[in-house]
């Protein structure tokens, strides 16, 4: 009996020591981690698993793994009231966990500190409207200085209009360039014929140089200002100052090739403005006498010539033929039809149709003279659809003029009184001759 009591007492003493040791180990282990909740959140916080649970062999479910991993991710810096850091997270050895219960690699990646990545929009943010937009016409300040190349090129304009105005014309800011052209326009309006001829000639040639440069400007307002200045010089200033054909020739030779190039622009406003100005200046007395514009328009081009530019030249040719004709205008049957036969081979359908229309309009006026510049009307030529269309059009024009029904109506018309009197007079003269013989 005493032995049994002693055994029971020893068992209780051992159990007490074991329980105390377990409590002491639990007290020294890391406390369970809590998920920091935002200040306005009322949801209860779920404690995380501690290393003590792992040491005791407790299995971790997939849901617990995801919750623990998401907790590790640091919150944005705006929540400064939270003292939770990654250093407080226990370093759990994932390899000691059974394979099926390990976290996914994507979830493990979330355990890494979240870095602040600067977005491309923040790195390459566009400039503000004030920085990007050009300064307005009423701006104060000076344009950038002229380069050495510009100084060599613009010697005459600097002498005529001053260095500041020319610096504006060569400026990278489009408002300066537009203002410079308008300033030259106003200066030419104030010029009188009483000034020395050399001074007037130098001023016109200086303006021509600035227009030549501005005609290639990509900014529409600058381009329109150059057209305005060119129109003024050819229609008013040069004829009004009595400078003669030499200045008109110089102006056209320097500017017209650039102007003709702009008729091939894609924007309809620039395209239409260039075509309109060419039509206006081509009919001017001094310009028409030089025949420069017609000769430039009828130069043949190849089949791969830019379609927009080829169409513009054909349209201008069709319109100016009506205005100028082919008598002492620079247009002839030969150069017009040579242009049209080259246009018949162009890759753009609209250019080919314009060429057919121009040839048919010439045939209505000149008939057989047009045929002498075209291939013969035979089966081989008619295999080409465009030539077949031309010859069919010729036959239709001839049929409308010499239609048999029209001729019948002519012969069926009653004779007029004058014709009857002439017939009676001739009959009397015949009778008198018979009596004499």
MISE-49130 format. One record per residue (C-alpha): residue number from 1; z, x, y. Coordinates in steps of 0.25 Angstrom, whole numbers, plus 2048, in hexadecimal, padded with zeros to 3 digits. Example, Ala and Ser with C-alpha at 12.3 -4.5 7.8 and 13.67 -1.06 7.14 Angstrom:
% MISE-49130
TIMI, nr, z, x, y
TIMI, 1, 81F, 831, 7EE
TIMI, 2, 81D, 837, 7FC
***
This chain:
% MISE-49130
TIMI, nr, z, x, y
TIMI, 1, 800, 800, 800
TIMI, 2, 804, 80B, 809
TIMI, 3, 7F7, 812, 805
TIMI, 4, 7EF, 806, 809
TIMI, 5, 7F5, 805, 816
TIMI, 6, 7F3, 813, 819
TIMI, 7, 7E4, 812, 815
TIMI, 8, 7E2, 806, 81E
TIMI, 9, 7E9, 80D, 829
TIMI, 10, 7E0, 819, 828
TIMI, 11, 7D3, 810, 827
TIMI, 12, 7D8, 809, 834
TIMI, 13, 7DA, 816, 83B
TIMI, 14, 7CC, 81C, 837
TIMI, 15, 7C6, 80F, 83B
TIMI, 16, 7CD, 810, 849
TIMI, 17, 7C8, 81E, 84B
TIMI, 18, 7BA, 81B, 847
TIMI, 19, 7BA, 80F, 851
TIMI, 20, 7C0, 817, 85C
TIMI, 21, 7B5, 822, 85A
TIMI, 22, 7AA, 818, 85A
TIMI, 23, 7AF, 812, 867
TIMI, 24, 7B1, 820, 86D
TIMI, 25, 7A2, 823, 86A
TIMI, 26, 79E, 816, 86F
TIMI, 27, 7A5, 819, 87C
TIMI, 28, 79F, 827, 87E
TIMI, 29, 791, 822, 87B
TIMI, 30, 787, 81D, 886
TIMI, 31, 789, 80F, 88B
TIMI, 32, 77E, 805, 889
TIMI, 33, 773, 805, 894
TIMI, 34, 771, 7F9, 89D
TIMI, 35, 764, 7F5, 8A3
TIMI, 36, 765, 7F6, 8B2
TIMI, 37, 762, 7E8, 8B8
TIMI, 38, 75C, 7E5, 8C5
TIMI, 39, 766, 7DF, 8CF
TIMI, 40, 760, 7D1, 8CF
TIMI, 41, 75F, 7D0, 8C0
TIMI, 42, 769, 7C7, 8B9
TIMI, 43, 764, 7C9, 8AB
TIMI, 44, 76F, 7D0, 8A2
TIMI, 45, 76C, 7DF, 89F
TIMI, 46, 76B, 7E3, 890
TIMI, 47, 772, 7F0, 88C
TIMI, 48, 769, 7FA, 886
TIMI, 49, 76C, 801, 878
TIMI, 50, 774, 80E, 878
TIMI, 51, 773, 81A, 870
TIMI, 52, 780, 816, 869
TIMI, 53, 778, 80A, 863
TIMI, 54, 76E, 813, 85E
TIMI, 55, 778, 81D, 858
TIMI, 56, 77E, 811, 851
TIMI, 57, 770, 80E, 84A
TIMI, 58, 76D, 801, 852
TIMI, 59, 75F, 7FE, 851
TIMI, 60, 757, 7FB, 85E
TIMI, 61, 74E, 7EF, 85F
TIMI, 62, 740, 7F0, 866
TIMI, 63, 745, 7E7, 871
TIMI, 64, 751, 7F0, 874
TIMI, 65, 748, 7FC, 874
TIMI, 66, 73E, 7F5, 87F
TIMI, 67, 74A, 7F1, 887
TIMI, 68, 750, 7FF, 887
TIMI, 69, 743, 805, 88A
TIMI, 70, 740, 7FC, 896
TIMI, 71, 74E, 7FF, 89B
TIMI, 72, 74B, 80E, 89C
TIMI, 73, 740, 80C, 8A6
TIMI, 74, 745, 80E, 8B4
TIMI, 75, 744, 804, 8BE
TIMI, 76, 73C, 805, 8CC
TIMI, 77, 743, 80E, 8D6
TIMI, 78, 744, 801, 8DF
TIMI, 79, 750, 7FD, 8D6
TIMI, 80, 75A, 807, 8DC
TIMI, 81, 766, 800, 8D8
TIMI, 82, 765, 804, 8C9
TIMI, 83, 76B, 811, 8C4
TIMI, 84, 765, 810, 8B6
TIMI, 85, 75E, 81D, 8B3
TIMI, 86, 756, 823, 8A7
TIMI, 87, 761, 82D, 8A4
TIMI, 88, 76A, 822, 89F
TIMI, 89, 761, 81E, 894
TIMI, 90, 765, 824, 887
TIMI, 91, 75B, 82D, 880
TIMI, 92, 758, 825, 873
TIMI, 93, 752, 82D, 868
TIMI, 94, 746, 824, 864
TIMI, 95, 743, 82B, 857
TIMI, 96, 751, 827, 852
TIMI, 97, 74D, 818, 853
TIMI, 98, 745, 812, 847
TIMI, 99, 736, 813, 849
TIMI, 100, 733, 804, 84A
TIMI, 101, 73E, 802, 855
TIMI, 102, 739, 80E, 85E
TIMI, 103, 735, 80A, 86D
TIMI, 104, 726, 80A, 86F
TIMI, 105, 720, 816, 877
TIMI, 106, 71D, 80D, 883
TIMI, 107, 72B, 809, 884
TIMI, 108, 72F, 818, 882
TIMI, 109, 726, 81B, 88E
TIMI, 110, 72E, 812, 897
TIMI, 111, 73A, 81B, 894
TIMI, 112, 734, 825, 89D
TIMI, 113, 737, 825, 8AC
TIMI, 114, 72E, 81C, 8B4
TIMI, 115, 726, 825, 8BE
TIMI, 116, 721, 81F, 8CB
TIMI, 117, 712, 820, 8CB
TIMI, 118, 70A, 81F, 8D8
TIMI, 119, 6FF, 815, 8D7
TIMI, 120, 6F1, 81A, 8DB
TIMI, 121, 6F1, 80F, 8E6
TIMI, 122, 6FD, 816, 8EC
TIMI, 123, 6F7, 824, 8EA
TIMI, 124, 6EA, 821, 8F0
TIMI, 125, 6ED, 815, 8F9
TIMI, 126, 6E2, 812, 903
TIMI, 127, 6E4, 815, 911
TIMI, 128, 6E8, 80A, 91B
TIMI, 129, 6DD, 802, 922
TIMI, 130, 6E1, 80A, 92F
TIMI, 131, 6DE, 817, 928
TIMI, 132, 6D1, 813, 921
TIMI, 133, 6CB, 80A, 92B
TIMI, 134, 6C3, 811, 936
TIMI, 135, 6C8, 811, 944
TIMI, 136, 6C3, 806, 94D
TIMI, 137, 6B8, 807, 958
TIMI, 138, 6C3, 806, 962
TIMI, 139, 6CA, 813, 95C
TIMI, 140, 6CF, 81E, 965
TIMI, 141, 6CE, 82C, 961
TIMI, 142, 6C3, 836, 95F
TIMI, 143, 6B9, 837, 953
TIMI, 144, 6BA, 844, 94A
TIMI, 145, 6B3, 850, 950
TIMI, 146, 6A4, 853, 94C
TIMI, 147, 6A1, 85D, 941
TIMI, 148, 699, 869, 943
TIMI, 149, 68D, 862, 93C
TIMI, 150, 68E, 856, 945
TIMI, 151, 68F, 85E, 951
TIMI, 152, 682, 865, 94D
TIMI, 153, 67B, 858, 949
TIMI, 154, 67F, 850, 955
TIMI, 155, 67D, 859, 960
TIMI, 156, 673, 850, 968
TIMI, 157, 67C, 843, 967
TIMI, 158, 688, 84C, 96C
TIMI, 159, 680, 850, 978
TIMI, 160, 67B, 842, 97A
TIMI, 161, 688, 839, 977
TIMI, 162, 694, 843, 977
TIMI, 163, 69B, 849, 96C
TIMI, 164, 6A6, 83E, 96A
TIMI, 165, 69B, 833, 968
TIMI, 166, 694, 83C, 95E
TIMI, 167, 6A1, 83F, 957
TIMI, 168, 6A3, 830, 956
TIMI, 169, 695, 82E, 950
TIMI, 170, 699, 839, 945
TIMI, 171, 6A7, 834, 943
TIMI, 172, 6AC, 830, 935
TIMI, 173, 6B2, 823, 93B
TIMI, 174, 6A7, 818, 93B
TIMI, 175, 6AC, 812, 948
TIMI, 176, 6AA, 81F, 950
TIMI, 177, 69C, 81F, 94A
TIMI, 178, 699, 811, 94E
TIMI, 179, 69E, 813, 95C
TIMI, 180, 696, 81F, 95E
TIMI, 181, 689, 818, 95B
TIMI, 182, 68D, 80C, 964
TIMI, 183, 690, 816, 96F
TIMI, 184, 683, 81C, 96E
TIMI, 185, 67C, 80E, 96E
TIMI, 186, 683, 80B, 97C
TIMI, 187, 680, 819, 982
TIMI, 188, 671, 816, 97F
TIMI, 189, 672, 809, 985
TIMI, 190, 676, 80F, 992
TIMI, 191, 66B, 81A, 992
TIMI, 192, 661, 818, 99D
TIMI, 193, 653, 81E, 99E
TIMI, 194, 656, 825, 9AA
TIMI, 195, 65D, 830, 9A2
TIMI, 196, 656, 83D, 99F
TIMI, 197, 64C, 83B, 993
TIMI, 198, 652, 847, 98B
TIMI, 199, 660, 841, 98C
TIMI, 200, 65B, 834, 988
TIMI, 201, 654, 83A, 97C
TIMI, 202, 660, 842, 978
TIMI, 203, 669, 836, 978
TIMI, 204, 65F, 82E, 96F
TIMI, 205, 65E, 839, 965
TIMI, 206, 66D, 83B, 965
TIMI, 207, 66E, 82C, 962
TIMI, 208, 664, 82C, 957
TIMI, 209, 66C, 837, 950
TIMI, 210, 678, 82F, 950
TIMI, 211, 671, 823, 94B
TIMI, 212, 66A, 82B, 940
TIMI, 213, 678, 82F, 93B
TIMI, 214, 67E, 821, 93D
TIMI, 215, 672, 81A, 935
TIMI, 216, 678, 820, 928
TIMI, 217, 686, 81B, 92B
TIMI, 218, 68D, 813, 920
TIMI, 219, 695, 80B, 92A
TIMI, 220, 68E, 7FE, 92E
TIMI, 221, 693, 7FD, 93C
TIMI, 222, 68E, 80C, 93F
TIMI, 223, 681, 809, 938
TIMI, 224, 67F, 7FC, 941
TIMI, 225, 682, 804, 94D
TIMI, 226, 678, 80E, 94A
TIMI, 227, 66D, 803, 948
TIMI, 228, 671, 7FE, 956
TIMI, 229, 670, 80B, 95C
TIMI, 230, 662, 80E, 956
TIMI, 231, 65D, 800, 95A
TIMI, 232, 661, 803, 968
TIMI, 233, 65A, 810, 969
TIMI, 234, 64D, 80B, 963
TIMI, 235, 64C, 7FE, 96A
TIMI, 236, 652, 801, 978
TIMI, 237, 656, 80F, 97B
TIMI, 238, 64A, 817, 977
TIMI, 239, 63F, 80E, 97D
TIMI, 240, 648, 80B, 989
TIMI, 241, 64A, 819, 98D
TIMI, 242, 63B, 81C, 98B
TIMI, 243, 63E, 828, 981
TIMI, 244, 631, 825, 979
TIMI, 245, 62C, 825, 96B
TIMI, 246, 632, 833, 968
TIMI, 247, 640, 82E, 968
TIMI, 248, 63D, 821, 960
TIMI, 249, 636, 82A, 956
TIMI, 250, 642, 833, 955
TIMI, 251, 64C, 828, 954
TIMI, 252, 644, 821, 949
TIMI, 253, 642, 82E, 941
TIMI, 254, 651, 831, 941
TIMI, 255, 656, 823, 93E
TIMI, 256, 64C, 81B, 937
TIMI, 257, 64D, 822, 929
TIMI, 258, 65D, 820, 92A
TIMI, 259, 65B, 811, 92E
TIMI, 260, 651, 80F, 923
TIMI, 261, 65B, 815, 919
TIMI, 262, 665, 80B, 91D
TIMI, 263, 65C, 7FF, 919
TIMI, 264, 660, 802, 90B
TIMI, 265, 66F, 800, 90D
TIMI, 266, 676, 7F6, 903
TIMI, 267, 67E, 7EF, 90E
TIMI, 268, 675, 7E4, 913
TIMI, 269, 67A, 7E5, 922
TIMI, 270, 676, 7F4, 923
TIMI, 271, 669, 7F1, 91B
TIMI, 272, 665, 7E5, 924
TIMI, 273, 669, 7EC, 931
TIMI, 274, 660, 7F8, 92E
TIMI, 275, 654, 7F0, 92A
TIMI, 276, 656, 7E7, 937
TIMI, 277, 656, 7F3, 940
TIMI, 278, 64A, 7F9, 93A
TIMI, 279, 642, 7EC, 93C
TIMI, 280, 647, 7EC, 94A
TIMI, 281, 643, 7FA, 94E
TIMI, 282, 636, 7FA, 946
TIMI, 283, 62F, 7F0, 94F
TIMI, 284, 633, 7F7, 95C
TIMI, 285, 627, 7FC, 964
TIMI, 286, 62B, 80B, 964
TIMI, 287, 630, 80B, 956
TIMI, 288, 623, 803, 951
TIMI, 289, 61A, 80D, 958
TIMI, 290, 620, 819, 950
TIMI, 291, 61D, 812, 942
TIMI, 292, 629, 81A, 93C
TIMI, 293, 630, 80E, 936
TIMI, 294, 624, 808, 92E
TIMI, 295, 620, 816, 929
TIMI, 296, 62E, 818, 924
TIMI, 297, 62F, 80A, 91D
TIMI, 298, 622, 80C, 915
TIMI, 299, 625, 819, 90E
TIMI, 300, 624, 816, 8FF
TIMI, 301, 630, 818, 8F6
TIMI, 302, 633, 81A, 8E8
TIMI, 303, 637, 810, 8DD
TIMI, 304, 645, 815, 8DD
TIMI, 305, 647, 814, 8EC
TIMI, 306, 654, 80D, 8F0
TIMI, 307, 651, 7FE, 8EF
TIMI, 308, 659, 7F9, 8FB
TIMI, 309, 651, 803, 904
TIMI, 310, 644, 800, 8FE
TIMI, 311, 646, 7F1, 900
TIMI, 312, 64A, 7F3, 90E
TIMI, 313, 63D, 7FB, 911
TIMI, 314, 635, 7F1, 90A
TIMI, 315, 63B, 7E6, 912
TIMI, 316, 63A, 7EE, 91F
TIMI, 317, 62B, 7F0, 91C
TIMI, 318, 628, 7E2, 919
TIMI, 319, 62F, 7DD, 927
TIMI, 320, 629, 7E8, 92F
TIMI, 321, 61B, 7E5, 92A
TIMI, 322, 61C, 7D8, 930
TIMI, 323, 621, 7DD, 93D
TIMI, 324, 618, 7EA, 93F
TIMI, 325, 60C, 7E7, 936
TIMI, 326, 603, 7F3, 931
TIMI, 327, 5FB, 7F6, 93D
TIMI, 328, 600, 802, 945
TIMI, 329, 60E, 800, 940
TIMI, 330, 610, 80B, 935
TIMI, 331, 60E, 801, 92A
TIMI, 332, 600, 802, 923
TIMI, 333, 5FB, 7FA, 917
TIMI, 334, 5FB, 808, 910
TIMI, 335, 609, 80C, 912
TIMI, 336, 60F, 7FE, 910
TIMI, 337, 608, 7FC, 903
TIMI, 338, 60B, 80A, 8FE
TIMI, 339, 61A, 806, 901
TIMI, 340, 619, 7F9, 8FA
TIMI, 341, 612, 7FF, 8EE
TIMI, 342, 61E, 809, 8ED
TIMI, 343, 627, 7FD, 8EF
TIMI, 344, 621, 7F6, 8E3
TIMI, 345, 626, 801, 8DA
TIMI, 346, 634, 800, 8DF
TIMI, 347, 63F, 7FC, 8D5
TIMI, 348, 645, 7F1, 8DE
TIMI, 349, 63F, 7E3, 8DC
TIMI, 350, 641, 7DF, 8EB
TIMI, 351, 639, 7EC, 8F0
TIMI, 352, 62D, 7E9, 8E7
TIMI, 353, 62D, 7DA, 8EB
TIMI, 354, 62D, 7DF, 8FA
TIMI, 355, 622, 7E8, 8F7
TIMI, 356, 619, 7DD, 8F1
TIMI, 357, 61C, 7D4, 8FD
TIMI, 358, 618, 7DE, 907
TIMI, 359, 60B, 7E1, 900
TIMI, 360, 608, 7D2, 8FF
TIMI, 361, 60B, 7D0, 90E
TIMI, 362, 601, 7DC, 911
TIMI, 363, 5F6, 7D6, 908
TIMI, 364, 5F7, 7C9, 910
TIMI, 365, 5F3, 7D0, 91D
TIMI, 366, 5EA, 7DB, 918
TIMI, 367, 5E4, 7D6, 90A
TIMI, 368, 5DB, 7E1, 904
TIMI, 369, 5E0, 7ED, 90B
TIMI, 370, 5ED, 7EB, 904
TIMI, 371, 5E6, 7EB, 8F6
TIMI, 372, 5E0, 7F9, 8F9
TIMI, 373, 5EE, 7FF, 8F8
TIMI, 374, 5F2, 7F8, 8EB
TIMI, 375, 5EE, 7FA, 8DD
TIMI, 376, 5E2, 7F2, 8D8
TIMI, 377, 5E4, 7E4, 8D3
TIMI, 378, 5E1, 7E6, 8C4
TIMI, 379, 5E8, 7E3, 8B7
TIMI, 380, 5F0, 7F0, 8B7
TIMI, 381, 5F5, 7EE, 8C5
TIMI, 382, 5FA, 7E0, 8C2
TIMI, 383, 602, 7E5, 8B6
TIMI, 384, 60C, 7E9, 8C1
TIMI, 385, 613, 7DC, 8C5
TIMI, 386, 615, 7E0, 8D4
TIMI, 387, 606, 7E3, 8D6
TIMI, 388, 602, 7D6, 8CE
TIMI, 389, 60B, 7CF, 8D8
TIMI, 390, 604, 7D5, 8E4
TIMI, 391, 5F6, 7D2, 8DF
TIMI, 392, 5FA, 7C4, 8DB
TIMI, 393, 600, 7C3, 8EA
TIMI, 394, 5F2, 7C8, 8EF
TIMI, 395, 5EB, 7BE, 8E7
TIMI, 396, 5F4, 7B3, 8EC
TIMI, 397, 5F2, 7B7, 8FB
TIMI, 398, 5E3, 7B7, 8F9
TIMI, 399, 5E3, 7AA, 8F2
TIMI, 400, 5EB, 7A3, 8FE
TIMI, 401, 5E0, 7A8, 908
TIMI, 402, 5D3, 7A6, 900
TIMI, 403, 5D7, 799, 8F8
TIMI, 404, 5CA, 791, 8F4
TIMI, 405, 5D0, 784, 8F9
TIMI, 406, 5D3, 78A, 906
TIMI, 407, 5C4, 78F, 907
TIMI, 408, 5BF, 780, 904
TIMI, 409, 5C8, 77B, 90F
TIMI, 410, 5C1, 784, 918
TIMI, 411, 5B3, 780, 915
TIMI, 412, 5B7, 771, 915
TIMI, 413, 5BC, 772, 923
TIMI, 414, 5B3, 76A, 92D
TIMI, 415, 5AB, 771, 937
TIMI, 416, 5B0, 772, 945
TIMI, 417, 5A9, 76D, 952
TIMI, 418, 5A5, 77B, 956
TIMI, 419, 59F, 77E, 948
TIMI, 420, 597, 772, 949
TIMI, 421, 591, 775, 957
TIMI, 422, 58E, 783, 952
TIMI, 423, 586, 77D, 946
TIMI, 424, 57E, 774, 94F
TIMI, 425, 57B, 77F, 959
TIMI, 426, 576, 788, 94D
TIMI, 427, 56D, 77C, 948
TIMI, 428, 567, 77A, 955
TIMI, 429, 564, 789, 956
TIMI, 430, 55D, 788, 949
TIMI, 431, 555, 77C, 94C
TIMI, 432, 550, 783, 959
TIMI, 433, 54C, 78F, 951
TIMI, 434, 544, 787, 948
TIMI, 435, 53C, 780, 953
TIMI, 436, 539, 78D, 959
TIMI, 437, 533, 793, 94C
***
